[in-house]
Amino acid sequence: MTVELTFALPEQLAREAEANGLLKPEALERLFRDEIRRRRVGELFDAADRLAALREPPLTDAEVLAEIQAARAERRARPASGA
């Protein structure tokens, strides 16, 4: 899918962006991808902070192993279609 965007920038910013090659499709793609990655990393850190705030004791090695085995068993039980 291709999406065409039109947006407004202040004139000075548009000139600087153009002069630095930032308005080219490949540069805009890179900017969007970098921002998406940055946000995902931020979400992971936010989730880690929320987990740390729970003040729950960490899982033991045996509990981690049991969780992994349960997830694998659940995945194997799903139909091959990925549903």
Helices and strands as residue ranges (DSSP letters): H 11-19, H 25-53, H 61-77
